[in-house]
């Protein structure tokens, strides 16, 4: 399997992980006052007696605005990164060049990893009930790191590709 196909396959898998992470309402989960709750980049989910209710960050009054904005930033960067990495990976797999440089999805993947880390590290100071890391956070970190590795592999594969001499019509001189 060529480097491009390997990078393309890794990028598509990483994009699927990132998309699943962004859609996950439980990056952190716990129990408080007899109710299970989950916190994700799009808001908070509370479950009691088999019924779950979700609230967007704008509806949660106790959450600091900066942390809510960070959550939305994680979701937007993740969605854009997943789409860009998936398209770049699919095109690399079929040996076509994307309309952008591989540095764009690499930057989005790195940004997603950085925002995810900030979301994770600042969570205890956000004033939400105690919670432990859950599956969404694991998916986000795994997907972001895999996307970063795939895009880096794509850049390395391009750097090692042999260069062709430019085509010159017959009889042309420099």
C-alpha positions as CSV (number, residue, x, y, z in Angstrom):
1,X,0.0,0.0,0.0
2,X,1.4,3.4,-1.0
3,X,2.0,6.2,1.5
4,X,-0.8,8.2,0.0
5,X,-3.3,5.4,0.4
6,X,-2.2,4.7,3.9
7,X,-2.5,8.4,4.8
8,X,-5.9,8.6,3.1
9,X,-7.2,5.7,5.0
10,X,-5.9,7.0,8.3
11,X,-7.4,10.4,7.6
12,X,-10.9,9.0,6.9
13,X,-10.8,6.9,10.1
14,X,-9.6,9.9,12.1
15,X,-12.3,12.1,10.6
16,X,-15.0,9.6,11.6
17,X,-13.6,9.6,15.2
18,X,-13.7,13.4,15.3
19,X,-17.2,13.5,13.9
20,X,-18.4,11.0,16.5
21,X,-16.7,12.9,19.3
22,X,-18.3,16.2,18.3
23,X,-21.7,14.6,18.2
24,X,-21.2,12.9,21.6
25,X,-23.0,14.7,24.5
26,X,-20.7,13.0,27.1
27,X,-17.2,14.2,27.1
28,X,-17.5,14.1,30.9
29,X,-20.1,12.2,32.9
30,X,-21.0,11.9,36.5
31,X,-23.9,11.9,39.0
32,X,-25.1,14.8,41.1
33,X,-28.3,15.0,43.3
34,X,-29.5,11.6,42.0
35,X,-29.2,12.5,38.4
36,X,-26.7,11.4,35.8
37,X,-25.3,14.1,33.7
38,X,-23.0,14.5,30.7
39,X,-21.1,17.5,29.4
40,X,-20.0,17.9,25.8
41,X,-18.9,20.6,23.5
42,X,-22.5,21.4,22.5
43,X,-24.0,21.6,26.1
44,X,-25.1,19.6,29.0
45,X,-27.3,16.5,29.2
46,X,-29.1,15.3,32.4
47,X,-30.8,12.0,32.8
48,X,-33.2,10.8,35.5
49,X,-35.4,7.8,35.5
50,X,-34.6,6.8,31.9
51,X,-35.4,10.3,30.5
52,X,-32.7,12.5,29.2
53,X,-32.9,16.3,28.6
54,X,-30.2,18.3,26.8
55,X,-29.5,22.0,27.2
56,X,-27.4,24.2,24.9
57,X,-24.7,26.4,26.5
58,X,-26.8,29.5,26.1
59,X,-29.5,27.8,28.3
60,X,-27.1,26.9,31.1
61,X,-26.9,29.9,33.4
62,X,-24.3,28.6,35.8
63,X,-21.6,28.0,33.2
64,X,-19.1,30.8,32.6
65,X,-19.5,32.4,29.1
66,X,-15.8,31.8,28.3
67,X,-16.1,28.1,28.9
68,X,-19.3,27.9,26.9
69,X,-17.6,29.7,24.0
70,X,-14.7,27.2,24.3
71,X,-17.2,24.3,24.0
72,X,-18.7,25.8,20.9
73,X,-15.2,26.5,19.5
74,X,-14.3,22.8,20.0
75,X,-17.5,21.8,18.2
76,X,-17.0,24.1,15.2
77,X,-13.3,23.3,14.9
78,X,-14.0,19.6,15.2
79,X,-16.8,19.7,12.5
80,X,-14.7,21.7,10.1
81,X,-11.6,19.6,10.8
82,X,-13.5,16.3,10.4
83,X,-14.9,17.5,7.0
84,X,-11.6,18.8,5.7
85,X,-9.6,15.8,6.9
86,X,-12.2,13.4,5.4
87,X,-12.2,15.1,2.0
88,X,-8.4,15.3,2.0
89,X,-8.1,11.6,3.0
90,X,-10.6,10.4,0.5
91,X,-8.8,12.3,-2.3
92,X,-5.4,11.0,-1.2
93,X,-6.8,7.5,-1.2
94,X,-7.9,7.8,-4.8
95,X,-4.6,9.6,-5.7
96,X,-6.1,13.0,-6.4
97,X,-4.9,16.3,-5.0
98,X,-7.3,18.3,-2.8
99,X,-8.0,22.0,-3.7
100,X,-6.0,23.1,-0.6
101,X,-2.7,22.3,0.9
102,X,-2.3,19.4,3.4
103,X,-1.4,22.1,5.9
104,X,-5.0,23.3,6.2
105,X,-6.4,20.0,7.6
106,X,-3.2,19.6,9.6
107,X,-3.8,23.0,11.2
108,X,-7.5,22.2,11.9
109,X,-6.5,18.9,13.5
110,X,-3.9,20.5,15.7
111,X,-6.4,23.2,16.6
112,X,-9.0,20.6,17.5
113,X,-6.5,18.8,19.7
114,X,-5.4,22.1,21.4
115,X,-9.0,23.2,22.0
116,X,-10.0,19.7,23.3
117,X,-7.1,19.8,25.8
118,X,-8.1,23.3,26.9
119,X,-11.8,22.1,27.3
120,X,-10.5,19.2,29.3
121,X,-8.1,21.1,31.5
122,X,-10.4,24.0,32.3
123,X,-13.5,21.9,33.1
124,X,-13.1,21.8,36.9
125,X,-13.1,25.6,37.0
126,X,-16.3,25.9,34.9
127,X,-18.6,25.5,38.0
128,X,-20.3,22.3,36.8
129,X,-21.0,19.3,38.9
130,X,-18.0,16.9,39.4
131,X,-17.5,14.5,36.5
132,X,-15.0,12.1,35.1
133,X,-13.7,11.9,31.5
134,X,-16.0,9.8,29.3
135,X,-16.0,8.3,25.8
136,X,-16.5,11.5,23.9
137,X,-13.2,13.0,25.2
138,X,-11.4,9.7,24.4
139,X,-12.8,9.8,20.9
140,X,-11.8,13.5,20.4
141,X,-8.2,13.0,21.6
142,X,-7.8,9.8,19.6
143,X,-9.3,11.3,16.4
144,X,-7.4,14.5,16.7
145,X,-4.1,12.8,17.2
146,X,-4.8,10.3,14.4
147,X,-5.8,13.1,12.0
148,X,-2.6,15.0,12.9
149,X,-0.5,11.9,12.2
150,X,-2.3,11.2,8.9
151,X,-1.8,14.7,7.7
152,X,1.8,14.7,8.7
153,X,2.2,11.4,6.9
154,X,0.7,12.9,3.9
155,X,3.1,15.8,4.0
156,X,6.1,13.4,4.4
157,X,4.9,11.3,1.5
158,X,4.7,14.3,-0.8
159,X,8.1,15.5,0.2
160,X,9.7,12.1,-0.7
161,X,7.8,11.8,-4.0
162,X,10.2,12.0,-7.0
163,X,10.0,15.2,-9.0
164,X,9.4,15.1,-12.7
165,X,11.2,17.3,-15.1
166,X,8.8,19.9,-16.5
167,X,7.4,19.1,-19.9
168,X,9.0,21.0,-22.7
169,X,7.7,21.0,-26.2
170,X,10.0,19.6,-28.9
171,X,12.6,22.1,-30.0
172,X,12.1,24.4,-27.0
173,X,15.1,25.8,-25.2
174,X,15.4,27.1,-21.7
